[in-house]
Amino acid sequence: MSSIEIVIKSIDDLLRCINLSSLLELSGWPKPGNVHRTKNFKSTSFEHFLAGISAIQPNFRILCEKVYSTIDNDKQSFSNIQLGVFFKESVIEMMKWQTGGNVILGHILILVPLSSAASICIKLKKHSLKDFESILNKIIEDATVNDTLHLYEAIKLSNPGGLGQIDKYDVNDPGAYKEIIRDDINLKEIFKKSQDYDLISREYATGFKIVLKEGLPYFLDSFKEHRNINRAIVNTYMKLLASHFDSLIVRKVGKPEAMKVSEMASKIISQGGISTKKGLKLTIKFDKILQKQNGKLNPGTTADLLAGVIFCALIFGLNF
């Protein structure tokens, strides 16, 4: 794993990886509990996700070109990237271009720092995984209080149910903005405060440990073994779900139900996932069980992490 290198050399190629990572995550079949190519929710369809993904691609171009043109070395402050501004502006476009509600806020939160880090790596001709991780961590460290404020505005615009069971600085508290400014709560700090309840927050707090240390090597090994992109996608999704209680399920119905879902995923992984006939049959059955709950047992956060895994696989040379 440590020997892999970023292979893309242009912002255009980076943008292709961003777009494709979201599309591949969405189209993976059968990812249990998610909206996918054969399953819609009552008010949110597969096509709503396609519209949301398409709507934010111009925002990604603006972001990546800005990062590429303004970062000259890896010692300068990365605060001018303004992650929070991107959160807010892309959420506005996501909500404007479809009527299915919040479809990809998680993709946005996961892919923004990853794509920013990739932009800098391309500019500075730093291609190793170690360089990528170092730059990614600095992007998160250098994010500001203003990024936190814009994050809150993005969350309110998309209405996904907050950052989890955070006791202070609740997104629905009118006084939270003043408290964030008063206490100088930058982006990493706010995510650290909710990392015990939210996997995306945990990624920001730990340098994207799940995506880079768990998901990416598993995904690359799975694809190398089977040479089948859909199997790699779904099996990685199941592996992540087996390893971590999904935040969205925990928020909707509690940790005991999330634990059951993870245990079911673990059993299927032990049968080879969808790479075996038995595993595929169990996965389809698992999907039907989760879908009966009308979205309450949707492992949506796991799907967001998966988009990040696929993105990293693509920039590091995945070709299928």
C-alpha positions as CSV (number, residue, x, y, z in Angstrom):
1,M,0.0,0.0,0.0
2,S,2.7,2.5,0.9
3,S,4.2,2.2,-2.6
4,I,1.2,3.4,-4.4
5,E,1.4,6.8,-6.1
6,I,-1.0,9.3,-7.5
7,V,-1.1,8.8,-11.2
8,I,-3.3,11.7,-12.4
9,K,-1.5,14.7,-13.6
10,S,-4.1,17.3,-14.4
11,I,-7.1,19.0,-12.8
12,D,-9.3,17.7,-15.6
13,D,-8.3,14.1,-14.6
14,L,-8.9,15.0,-10.9
15,L,-12.4,16.2,-11.7
16,R,-13.1,13.0,-13.6
17,C,-12.1,11.0,-10.5
18,I,-14.4,13.1,-8.3
19,N,-17.4,12.7,-10.6
20,L,-16.8,9.0,-11.1
21,S,-16.3,8.2,-7.5
22,S,-19.8,9.5,-6.6
23,L,-21.4,7.8,-9.6
24,L,-19.7,4.4,-8.9
25,E,-20.8,4.6,-5.2
26,L,-24.3,5.3,-6.2
27,S,-24.5,2.6,-8.9
28,G,-23.1,-0.2,-6.7
29,W,-25.5,-3.1,-6.6
30,P,-26.9,-4.4,-4.3
31,K,-25.7,-2.1,-1.6
32,P,-28.1,-3.1,1.2
33,G,-30.3,-0.3,2.5
34,N,-29.2,2.4,0.1
35,V,-31.0,4.0,-2.8
36,H,-29.4,2.1,-5.7
37,R,-30.0,1.3,-9.4
38,T,-33.0,-1.0,-8.6
39,K,-34.4,0.7,-5.4
40,N,-35.8,4.2,-4.7
41,F,-37.1,5.5,-1.4
42,K,-40.5,7.0,-1.1
43,S,-39.4,10.6,-1.7
44,T,-35.8,10.1,-3.0
45,S,-34.9,8.3,-6.2
46,F,-31.8,7.1,-7.9
47,E,-32.3,10.0,-10.4
48,H,-32.3,12.5,-7.5
49,F,-28.8,11.3,-6.6
50,L,-27.7,11.6,-10.2
51,A,-29.0,15.2,-10.3
52,G,-27.3,16.1,-7.0
53,I,-23.9,14.6,-8.2
54,S,-24.1,16.5,-11.5
55,A,-25.1,19.8,-9.9
56,I,-22.0,20.1,-7.8
57,Q,-19.4,19.3,-10.4
58,P,-18.9,22.9,-11.4
59,N,-18.3,23.7,-7.7
60,F,-15.6,21.1,-7.6
61,R,-13.9,22.6,-10.7
62,I,-13.9,26.1,-9.1
63,L,-12.4,24.6,-5.9
64,C,-9.7,22.5,-7.5
65,E,-8.6,25.2,-9.9
66,K,-8.5,27.7,-7.0
67,V,-6.4,25.4,-4.8
68,Y,-4.1,24.6,-7.7
69,S,-3.5,28.2,-8.5
70,T,-3.0,29.5,-5.0
71,I,-0.9,26.9,-3.3
72,D,2.8,27.2,-4.0
73,N,4.3,25.0,-1.3
74,D,3.3,22.7,1.5
75,K,4.5,25.0,4.3
76,Q,2.1,27.8,3.7
77,S,-1.2,28.1,5.3
78,F,-4.0,26.2,3.6
79,S,-6.7,28.2,5.2
80,N,-7.5,30.1,2.0
81,I,-9.0,26.9,0.5
82,Q,-12.1,27.8,2.5
83,L,-13.6,24.4,2.8
84,G,-16.7,25.8,4.4
85,V,-17.5,28.1,1.5
86,F,-17.5,25.0,-0.7
87,F,-19.8,23.1,1.7
88,K,-22.4,25.9,1.6
89,E,-22.3,26.7,-2.1
90,S,-22.3,23.1,-3.3
91,V,-25.2,22.3,-1.0
92,I,-27.2,25.2,-2.5
93,E,-26.7,23.7,-5.9
94,M,-27.5,20.2,-4.7
95,M,-30.8,21.3,-3.3
96,K,-31.6,23.5,-6.3
97,W,-31.3,20.8,-8.9
98,Q,-33.5,18.1,-7.5
99,T,-36.4,17.6,-5.1
100,G,-35.3,14.5,-3.2
101,G,-33.8,16.4,-0.3
102,N,-30.3,16.0,1.0
103,V,-28.8,13.3,-1.2
104,I,-25.0,13.8,-1.1
105,L,-24.0,16.1,1.8
106,G,-21.9,13.2,3.0
107,H,-20.1,12.9,-0.4
108,I,-19.4,16.6,-0.3
109,L,-17.9,16.5,3.2
110,I,-15.8,13.5,2.4
111,L,-14.6,14.4,-1.1
112,V,-13.7,18.1,-0.5
113,P,-10.6,17.7,1.6
114,L,-9.5,14.6,-0.4
115,S,-9.8,16.5,-3.7
116,S,-8.1,19.6,-2.3
117,A,-5.2,17.4,-1.2
118,A,-5.0,15.8,-4.6
119,S,-5.0,19.3,-6.2
120,I,-2.0,20.3,-4.1
121,C,-0.2,17.0,-4.8
122,I,-0.6,17.5,-8.5
123,K,0.6,21.1,-8.3
124,L,3.7,20.3,-6.1
125,K,4.4,17.0,-7.9
126,K,4.1,15.0,-4.7
127,H,2.7,11.6,-5.6
128,S,3.2,9.3,-2.6
129,L,0.5,8.2,-0.3
130,K,2.6,9.6,2.6
131,D,2.6,13.0,0.9
132,F,-1.1,12.9,0.2
133,E,-1.9,12.0,3.9
134,S,0.4,14.8,5.2
135,I,-1.2,17.4,2.9
136,L,-4.7,16.2,3.8
137,N,-4.0,16.5,7.5
138,K,-2.6,20.0,7.0
139,I,-5.7,21.1,5.1
140,I,-7.9,20.0,8.0
141,E,-5.6,21.5,10.6
142,D,-5.6,24.9,8.8
143,A,-9.4,25.1,8.4
144,T,-10.8,28.0,10.3
145,V,-13.7,29.2,12.5
146,N,-15.3,30.6,9.3
147,D,-15.2,27.1,7.8
148,T,-17.2,25.9,10.8
149,L,-19.8,28.6,10.5
150,H,-20.2,27.8,6.8
151,L,-20.5,24.1,7.6
152,Y,-23.4,24.9,9.9
153,E,-25.1,26.9,7.2
154,A,-24.7,24.0,4.8
155,I,-26.1,21.6,7.3
156,K,-29.1,23.8,7.9
157,L,-29.7,24.2,4.2
158,S,-29.6,20.4,3.6
159,N,-31.4,19.5,6.8
160,P,-29.8,16.1,7.4
161,G,-30.4,15.9,11.2
162,G,-27.3,17.6,12.5
163,L,-23.9,16.3,13.4
164,G,-25.1,13.7,15.9
165,Q,-25.5,13.9,19.6
166,I,-23.3,16.9,20.2
167,D,-24.1,18.5,23.5
168,K,-22.7,22.0,22.7
169,Y,-22.7,24.0,19.5
170,D,-25.8,22.3,18.3
171,V,-26.6,23.3,14.7
172,N,-30.2,24.0,15.6
173,D,-29.3,26.3,18.5
174,P,-29.6,30.0,17.4
175,G,-26.8,30.8,19.9
176,A,-24.3,28.3,18.5
177,Y,-22.8,30.6,16.0
178,K,-21.8,33.2,18.7
179,E,-20.4,30.3,20.9
180,I,-18.3,29.0,18.0
181,I,-16.8,32.4,17.4
182,R,-16.3,33.1,21.1
183,D,-14.6,29.7,21.7
184,D,-12.6,29.8,18.4
185,I,-13.9,26.4,17.3
186,N,-12.3,25.6,14.0
187,L,-13.4,22.8,11.6
188,K,-11.3,20.1,13.1
189,E,-12.3,21.0,16.6
190,I,-16.1,20.8,15.8
191,F,-15.6,17.4,14.2
192,K,-13.5,16.2,17.1
193,K,-16.4,17.0,19.4
194,S,-18.8,14.8,17.4
195,Q,-16.4,12.0,16.3
196,D,-17.8,9.5,18.9
197,Y,-21.2,9.8,17.2
198,D,-20.5,10.4,13.6
199,L,-18.1,8.6,11.2
200,I,-17.5,11.5,8.9
201,S,-16.6,13.6,11.9
202,R,-14.2,10.8,13.0
203,E,-12.5,11.0,9.6
204,Y,-11.8,14.7,9.9
205,A,-10.6,14.1,13.5
206,T,-8.3,11.2,12.6
207,G,-6.9,12.1,9.2
208,F,-9.4,9.9,7.2
209,K,-8.2,6.8,8.9
210,I,-11.2,4.6,7.8
211,V,-11.0,5.7,4.2
212,L,-7.2,5.4,3.8
213,K,-6.2,2.7,6.3
214,E,-9.2,0.4,6.1
215,G,-11.3,1.0,3.0
216,L,-8.7,1.8,0.4
217,P,-6.4,-1.3,0.9
218,Y,-9.5,-3.6,1.2
219,F,-10.9,-2.1,-2.0
220,L,-7.7,-2.4,-4.0
221,D,-7.2,-6.0,-2.8
222,S,-10.8,-6.9,-3.7
223,F,-10.5,-5.5,-7.1
224,K,-7.1,-7.1,-7.7
225,E,-8.5,-10.5,-6.8
226,H,-11.7,-10.4,-8.8
227,R,-11.1,-7.7,-11.5
228,N,-14.8,-6.7,-11.0
229,I,-15.5,-3.1,-10.1
230,N,-19.0,-3.7,-8.8
231,R,-17.9,-6.6,-6.5
232,A,-15.1,-4.4,-5.1
233,I,-17.6,-1.6,-4.4
234,V,-20.2,-3.6,-2.7
235,N,-17.8,-5.8,-0.8
236,T,-15.9,-2.8,0.5
237,Y,-19.2,-1.2,1.6
238,M,-20.1,-4.4,3.5
239,K,-16.7,-4.5,5.1
240,L,-16.9,-0.9,6.3
241,L,-20.5,-1.6,7.5
242,A,-19.3,-4.7,9.4
243,S,-16.5,-2.7,11.0
244,H,-18.4,0.4,12.1
245,F,-21.9,1.1,13.3
246,D,-23.4,3.4,10.7
247,S,-24.0,7.0,12.0
248,L,-27.2,7.6,10.1
249,I,-28.8,4.4,11.4
250,V,-27.6,5.3,15.0
251,R,-29.2,8.7,14.7
252,K,-32.5,7.4,13.3
253,V,-33.1,4.3,15.4
254,G,-30.3,3.9,17.9
255,K,-27.1,1.9,18.4
256,P,-28.7,-1.5,19.1
257,E,-30.3,-1.6,15.6
258,A,-27.1,-0.3,14.0
259,M,-25.2,-3.1,15.8
260,K,-27.6,-5.7,14.3
261,V,-27.0,-4.3,10.8
262,S,-23.2,-4.5,11.2
263,E,-23.5,-8.0,12.5
264,M,-25.5,-9.0,9.4
265,A,-22.9,-7.4,7.2
266,S,-20.1,-9.2,9.0
267,K,-21.8,-12.6,8.4
268,I,-22.1,-11.9,4.7
269,I,-18.4,-10.8,4.4
270,S,-17.5,-14.1,6.1
271,Q,-19.3,-15.9,3.2
272,G,-17.2,-14.0,0.6
273,G,-19.6,-11.0,0.0
274,I,-21.1,-10.8,-3.4
275,S,-18.1,-12.6,-4.9
276,T,-19.8,-15.9,-4.0
277,K,-23.2,-17.2,-5.0
278,K,-24.2,-17.7,-1.4
279,G,-22.9,-14.2,-0.4
280,L,-24.7,-12.5,-3.3
281,K,-28.0,-14.3,-2.3
282,L,-27.5,-13.2,1.3
283,T,-26.7,-9.7,0.3
284,I,-29.9,-9.4,-1.8
285,K,-31.9,-10.7,1.1
286,F,-30.1,-8.3,3.5
287,D,-31.1,-5.4,1.2
288,K,-34.7,-6.5,1.2
289,I,-34.7,-6.6,5.0
290,L,-33.3,-3.1,5.4
291,Q,-35.5,-1.6,2.6
292,K,-38.6,-2.7,4.5
293,Q,-37.9,0.0,7.1
294,N,-38.4,2.8,4.6
295,G,-34.9,4.4,5.0
296,K,-34.6,4.0,8.8
297,L,-32.0,1.3,8.3
298,N,-30.1,3.0,5.5
299,P,-26.4,2.9,6.0
300,G,-25.9,6.3,4.3
301,T,-22.8,7.3,6.1
302,T,-21.1,4.1,5.1
303,A,-21.9,4.9,1.5
304,D,-20.3,8.4,1.9
305,L,-17.1,6.8,3.2
306,L,-17.2,4.4,0.3
307,A,-17.2,7.4,-2.2
308,G,-14.0,8.6,-0.5
309,V,-12.4,5.1,-0.9
310,I,-13.3,4.9,-4.6
311,F,-12.0,8.4,-5.2
312,C,-8.7,7.5,-3.6
313,A,-8.5,4.3,-5.6
314,L,-9.0,6.3,-8.8
315,I,-6.4,8.9,-8.2
316,F,-3.9,6.1,-7.2
317,G,-4.4,4.4,-10.5
318,L,-7.6,2.2,-10.5
319,N,-8.6,1.3,-14.0
320,F,-11.4,-1.1,-14.7
